[in-house]
């Protein structure tokens, strides 16, 4: 029988293909980037075996499991595992703790398909612990700097041009603001943390020991930053990105109107535009209390008119009205307050080219 693989660092650095044999409900709660769920048991089968285990003990549960996964059902599952193993000869399989489920899958693959396939010792739990530790170590050992700036200055755009950035919004599939939801939804919090950890691991393996992150709140949409990272982010130096109001309006128009609309249409087809419109209106409604009734109504009227015009002619010009109003009257005053509050931590400010030059020079000298 194949040996157990416990070099978790190697697994993630080399993107080893993996099949997760846990039940779908476990997989949905959290998994690793690129992993395929090929369960030994369905959610219902797992629940029945679990109940049996509690009431009658391990041996009775094993017997029931073999009864539930037998005949044609067993043959189909072995066929799926064998197809994965043949497609990914360098791959691995795992279950929750590296116990009975992955042992059974491994044994059946060997006996029924003649494939000797390695499994991950310690399973999902051990790999997850390794990734959590990876982030904790980086928080403790690495130099961090935050990139701040008003809404629409292109912080994500700037991060994308740096080799040593950690794109928290990218891992969370969310743009970070009240309007930040995307058409494709967000990962589970565990998946978000795992994406962050794998990127940190790969970048540190490449010799990077200083990271640039966007100045975020604890939550990026529905995803929460690891507490130790968030706490450290409140103490590290900042660089402030600046841009003109006009360019910021154009960038937001591109990101939150043109690109987001195209994303909704790509995902939802004919319904895309109406769903995109609902999303923008709901995002504005979400900050109704903070805007105040009169201002909310005025901006909503502009937004509704802009959506009607966009739907009929494809013209997006009217959207600039509510975008500029939101920046001037809502976002900018908040950011002015934040900048004053964090002023002592800001070590450099400028437009994108200057900020990128500064951050690259800072990384080259090691802080």
Residue, then its C-alpha position, 0 to 999 in steps of 0.5 A: x500500500x502507498x505510504x502516507x504523505x505528510x510534507x504539507x509544504x511540498x503539497x501546497x508549494x507544488x499544487x499537488x492535485x488532491x481528491x477530497x473524500x469527505x462528504x459534500x457538506x464538509x467540503x462546502x464548509x471549507x477546502x483547499x484551492x483546486x481540490x476536487x470532491x469525490x466523496x466516499x459517502x453522500x451527506x445522507x449516508x454519512x449521517x446514517x453511519x454517524x448515527x449508527x456509530x453513536x448508538x451501536x459503536x464503530x464495528x456496526x457503523x463500518x458494516x452499515x457503511x459497506x452496505x450503503x456503498x456497495x454494488x453499482x454505487x461502489x463501482x461508480x465511485x471507484x470509477x470516479x476515483x480511478x479516473x482522477x488517479x489516472x489523470x493525476x498520477x502525482x496526486x493524493x487523496x485525503x479524508x478529514x483526519x487521514x483515518x478510515x474513509x481515506x484508508x477505504x478509498x485507498x484500499x478499494x482503488x488498489x483492490x478493484x482498479x489496481x491503482x496504488x495511490x498515496x494519501x495525506x497523513x493527518x488528512x484535511x485537519x493536519x493540512x488546515x492546521x499547517x496553513x493556519x500556522x503559515x499565516x501566524x508565522x508570517x504575521x509574527x516574522x514578516x514586515x508588513x505595510x498597508x496601502x491606503x487611499x480614498x475610494x477609487x484611487x486604484x489600490x487593488x490595481x496598484x497591488x496587482x503590479x507588486x510582486x510582494x502584495x497580498x490581495x485580500x479582496x482577491x481571495x475574498x472575491x469582493x471589492x471591500x466596500x458596500x458596493x463590493x459584492x461580485x456576481x460570482x459570490x464569495x468563498x467560505x471563510x475557511x476557503x478565504x483563509x486557505x487562499x491567503x495562506x497558500x499565497x503567503x507560503x509561495x511568496x515566502x518560499x520565493x524569498x519575499x519577507x515584506x508584504x503590502x496589503x490594502x488597508x481593510x476592515x476586519x471583514x471583506x464582505x462576508x469573509x473575516x481576516x485572521x484576528x492576528x493579521x488584522x491586529x497587526x495591520x493596525x500597527x504597521x506603517x502606511x502608504x497613501x495612494x492619491x488620485x484626482x476626483x475625475x480619475x476616481x469617478x472613471x475608475x469606479x464607473x469602469x469597475x462597478x458599472x461597466x465590468x460588474x454589469x458584464x460579469x452579471x450578464x456573463x454569469x446570468x445571461x438574459x437576467x444579468x442586467x436586471x440582477x446587476x441593477x438590483x445589486x446596485x440599488x440594494x448596495x445604495x439602500x444598505x447605506x441608507x441610514x448613514x446617507x440620511x433620507x434626503x441624500x439617499x433619495x436624491x442619489x437613488x433617483x440619479x442611479x435609477x435614471x442611469x440604469x434606465x438609460x443604460x438599459x435602453x441605449x447602453x450609455x453609462x454617462x449618467x452613472x457619473x452623477x451618483x458616483x461623484x455624489x457618493x464620493x464627495x458627500x459620503x466616502x471622502x469625508x470618511x476617508x479624510x477622517x481616517x487619514x487624520x486618525x492614521x496620519x502618524x503611520x503614513x510614511x509616504x503619499x503620492x499618485x500610483x507611479x510614485x507609490x509603486x516606485x516607493x514600495x518597490x524601493x522599500x522592499x529592495x532595502x528590506x523595510 
